[in-house]
Amino acid sequence: MPTLDMEVTVNGRDVKRRATTQMRLLDFLRNELNLTGTKEGCGAGECGTCSVFVDGKLVKSCLMPAAKANGAEIETVEGLAKRGELTYLQRAFHKTGASQCGYCIPGMVMAATGALRENPHAGFDEIKERLGGNICRCTGYSKIFEAVELARDAMNGSLPTTALEGPGAGDSFIGNNVRRLDAPSKVTGALKYAGDMVMPGMLHMQVLRSPVAYALIKSIDISEAEAMPGVECVITADDVPGEDGFGVFVHDQPIMARGRVRYVGEAVAAVAAEDVETAMAALGKIKVEYENLPAVFDPEVAMAPGAPVLHDYAPGNIVKHIPIRKGDVEEGFAEADLVVEEDYGTQAVEHAYLEPEAGLAYVDPDGVVTVVSPSQNITHHRHMLAKIIDQPINKVRFIMSPVGGGFGGKEDMIYQGMLALAAMKSGQPVRLVFTREESIVSTAKRHPARITYKMGLKNDGRITAVEFRMVADGGAYGLSTEGVMRKAAILSCGPYDIANVKIDTYGVYTNNTPSGAFRTFGAMQAQFATESHLDICAGKLGLDPFEIRRINMMRSGALTHTKQKLGSVSLGLALDAAEKASNWESGPADVRGSSRSDLGKAGNREPCTLGSRIRASDGAGGKKDVA
Amino acid sequence: MLNCDQYLMPETLEEALAQWAGAPEGSRLLAGGTDILPWAREGRAGHVHLPVIIDISRVKELRGYDVADGRVRLGANVVFQQFLTDDELRHHLPCMPHCSIWFADDQIREQATLAGNIVNASPAADGVPPVFAMNGTVEIARLEGGSIVRRSVSSRDFITGPGRTILEAGEIVTAVTCDSMAGYGGAFEKVGQRRSLVISVVCAVCLVKLSADDKTFADVRLSLGGISPVPVRLDAAEASLKGQPVSRESVLAAVKTAGDLVRSRTRREYRGEVVRGFIERAIEDALADYGVALSPPEMKEAALANT
């Protein structure tokens, strides 16, 4: 591999190292200098987690070949403060709770540092814009902007530095702001995520993924890949010693495709080699012969008789059907003055946590197979893996590394099994770090759902009956589909007191990317349909959307759709607060007044703009005066 | 992943031209490099191995800018962030701060060059419409018999299609020269899926100058990106506005047929619809930057009814 001699100053120290021409500045900092506070979230300049200063300018180190930085002065998050100390900004991030999963935070701290270096008096809008190249998925940004404003004021002396000190929990954690214990490790970049961890003799894994949606695997030839210098092992489903299968509810997914591939991106084989490049090259030497099968991509089609069957145990392709019945919907529709039917659809959504999946596995001296990964479900993973590798439970250990955002997307054991098998086969520690592309193509998504809604109402707005049918695309494997269907069914008709309901949710196998757990766990799809439907019905009845909800809302003592008695219900308070806060213009949902009274007030959402720093420096007058 | 046998960082133009002329087939020249690394990834070019990468970002002659005879000559290494931070550039190129603020983000603006944006020749390039509007010319150099030979072409002739330019083997873009637009009001509009770091669905630039009494349009420059293989200058609309009274009616009349310019492969109808309102807003914002407000929005619907 072509190399070059790098001479740079990093955090004030002169560094001489040999680098490869392939390295980006990001790789050089992380792999050569072990400065892992600089993270890789996307590798394509989109997320900002890799932000560093090069000759005083904030740049994204994934967009800079290492060679380009040769001779430069580089500053990383590790160099912002002396060891054991925190900058004003880092203290402010700690104070406001701006770090949650923490993976975006070193980059965020760098961008914020850059913002205040460029303009120590930057206003809120300018701060927001200057952080525009950095993505966070946990905080909604508010606490981050709050931290930058706090640090700015403390640095400018308009607030005392004691403002950066947090109040303690006092006598109780309840009702008090509690500072996050892990924040200092996150704001300084010291915290090691799985992809930051290294072990002596560690191998690097790359995964061969299916290019086809549904096919029989006729043969896999790994001989050429195995023979490559630097390759320590190649694994396939044949290396699984025990009972292969994992999933949150039904264990229908093999560690790697076994006999059949069921979606594009499914793992087929994996290579562990002395470096990523060798492992990647070895993937190209693995020969897989596929015989395409008729695939199915639409859950309604998959449910129909004669559709291709994905899993032998489920001839109708149903992962789970959850029915709920209360009262008599036919009676309810009969007494209705108005019956409204609509269809609703939602799409697949990627979690896009900033930390792509990563893990490190090794077999310890006592023969304990150990997997370190940001798993959201380690105990269950441990039990499943013990069966898969045919070991007693005390010979399997899972260590949960810091989770750089999960949102449900890291509940599935989609790569930990491969790591364990490779560590067992090679006898060496093995690490796998997903690229962003790999994460998007292979991991679970939010269930796309189609919902058929039928609602009966009296002219006064009272709901008499609801028939709710949801068909959700579960994709190729079960993962969390069963639970998602259950929750979607339970919450389907929302917090409304309805005497007669008929609810059916179906999770269905298709050859799409598997769907799994995602924040709200099925409720979002159902709520989108229910709340949209209520607005439509309100319009037809000439009712204000708030009004129709107040008429039907569950009150204290109500029975839920699954007949649970509720002690106290605060929905009315929530509706009052929302109506007030939104400057709601009262009236039916499909009617507007002659002039809008709900815009342009304090607290209303501002239109999208950019350029506050231009406006700030232009002053009040226009360009005419300049000419 | 992007790899190469050799990564060269010439410090003079002559050195760069010699290296570029001698580089093996398939070699690449880069300045900021912000497009090439995302290109060499799975789903696009994948793993790329180039013989030579020539990085011109340290070539001294390509740094900085000059202002002379009503023209601004921008060295090929001028990055987008400079249009936001350099007062003299802001004075002479009043649309460029607005273009830059919508271009990528602060980090990428520190690396990405205007010249590189033009050479990339993306139909959605944010930097191209302003250069078209400012009568930009592209200065090109090559080595001939050991000495540097230069030629200049209009920016509108330089780009011939998506990703295609008239650059020939061994040639390097050394500068982009634009009219000084000092005294004009400038605006840049962009529609994309998010605010920072997004590729334009449609972008528009406008520069305006009014008569001494602020009653009529003295000069208007309009250009659009993202709607056709090559960004377009709206010559007809510009000409029709010149001498017209500054009013909503004049503006709406001038942009009436702008939707017909849309020649995109996708969402042609949508873009056509967006484009009219979009140019209208660009003119309005450029006027505001000039210090003149167009008739208030309440009157817009009445004016629309009259066109």
Boltz contact constraints between the chains, C-beta under 6 A:
constraints:
  - contact:
      token1: [A, 2]
      token2: [B, 5]
      max_distance: 6.0
  - contact:
      token1: [A, 21]
      token2: [B, 4]
      max_distance: 6.0
  - contact:
      token1: [A, 21]
      token2: [B, 7]
      max_distance: 6.0
  - contact:
      token1: [A, 22]
      token2: [B, 3]
      max_distance: 6.0
  - contact:
      token1: [A, 44]
      token2: [B, 38]
      max_distance: 6.0
  - contact:
      token1: [A, 45]
      token2: [B, 38]
      max_distance: 6.0
  - contact:
      token1: [A, 51]
      token2: [B, 107]
      max_distance: 6.0
  - contact:
      token1: [A, 57]
      token2: [B, 110]
      max_distance: 6.0
  - contact:
      token1: [A, 58]
      token2: [B, 107]
      max_distance: 6.0
  - contact:
      token1: [A, 59]
      token2: [B, 107]
      max_distance: 6.0
  - contact:
      token1: [A, 59]
      token2: [B, 110]
      max_distance: 6.0
  - contact:
      token1: [A, 59]
      token2: [B, 111]
      max_distance: 6.0
  - contact:
      token1: [A, 60]
      token2: [B, 107]
      max_distance: 6.0
  - contact:
      token1: [A, 63]
      token2: [B, 34]
      max_distance: 6.0
  - contact:
      token1: [A, 63]
      token2: [B, 37]
      max_distance: 6.0
  - contact:
      token1: [A, 67]
      token2: [B, 7]
      max_distance: 6.0
  - contact:
      token1: [A, 68]
      token2: [B, 55]
      max_distance: 6.0
  - contact:
      token1: [A, 130]
      token2: [B, 106]
      max_distance: 6.0
  - contact:
      token1: [A, 132]
      token2: [B, 105]
      max_distance: 6.0
  - contact:
      token1: [A, 132]
      token2: [B, 196]
      max_distance: 6.0
  - contact:
      token1: [A, 133]
      token2: [B, 105]
      max_distance: 6.0
  - contact:
      token1: [A, 133]
      token2: [B, 106]
      max_distance: 6.0
  - contact:
      token1: [A, 133]
      token2: [B, 107]
      max_distance: 6.0
  - contact:
      token1: [A, 133]
      token2: [B, 196]
      max_distance: 6.0
  - contact:
      token1: [A, 133]
      token2: [B, 197]
      max_distance: 6.0
  - contact:
      token1: [A, 437]
      token2: [B, 42]
      max_distance: 6.0
  - contact:
      token1: [A, 437]
      token2: [B, 43]
      max_distance: 6.0
  - contact:
      token1: [A, 608]
      token2: [B, 195]
      max_distance: 6.0
  - contact:
      token1: [A, 610]
      token2: [B, 101]
      max_distance: 6.0
  - contact:
      token1: [A, 610]
      token2: [B, 102]
      max_distance: 6.0
  - contact:
      token1: [A, 611]
      token2: [B, 101]
      max_distance: 6.0
  - contact:
      token1: [A, 614]
      token2: [B, 97]
      max_distance: 6.0
  - contact:
      token1: [A, 622]
      token2: [B, 290]
      max_distance: 6.0
  - contact:
      token1: [A, 622]
      token2: [B, 291]
      max_distance: 6.0
  - contact:
      token1: [A, 623]
      token2: [B, 94]
      max_distance: 6.0
  - contact:
      token1: [A, 623]
      token2: [B, 185]
      max_distance: 6.0
  - contact:
      token1: [A, 623]
      token2: [B, 289]
      max_distance: 6.0
  - contact:
      token1: [A, 623]
      token2: [B, 290]
      max_distance: 6.0
  - contact:
      token1: [A, 624]
      token2: [B, 291]
      max_distance: 6.0
  - contact:
      token1: [A, 627]
      token2: [B, 183]
      max_distance: 6.0
